[in-house]
Amino acid sequence: DIHGDFTIENIICLKKKSKKNFYIIDPNTGNLHNSPYLDYAKLLQSIHGGYEFLMNTKNVSYEDNKIEFLFTKSSVYNKLLDELVIYLKEKFGEKALKSIFYHEIIHWLRLMPYKINKNDGEKSLLFYAGLIMVATDVEKRFEK
């Protein structure tokens, strides 16, 4: 099944004791390309890249070729990432896992023109930094 916008913000968890304790909301099924790799890459953008945390970052500065900001991503996200990587590797295999991580980089690249066109220089720099952090981590993870 393809969601189309499978981000952490589109998962609602319930504290009730029932068989179904979470819901996935707000599907975007009108995408040109439909692949579970794209969906899982979008989830990585949230959990690995901290997209929602970057969206809520207020102060960004640029000086001496450094982009500075307070990155407040929850440490729980690192645990979620570890569990997600195990799940994806078991479900799809190592080669597909690598592809999913590279699809995450593509999601970050696709964001850049949108952020730049909004004429918000600070957010553009912030998301550029997010792209670089993710790409660097993916390179370390897969390109030994």
Secondary structure, DSSP 8 states (H G I E B T S, - for coil): ---S---GGGEEE--S-SS--EEE----TT-SS--HHHHHHHHHHHHTT-HHHHHT---EEEETTEEEE-----HHHHHHHHHHHHHHHHHH-HHHHHHHHHHHHHHHHHHHHHHHHTT-HHHHHHHHHHHHHHHHHHHHHH--
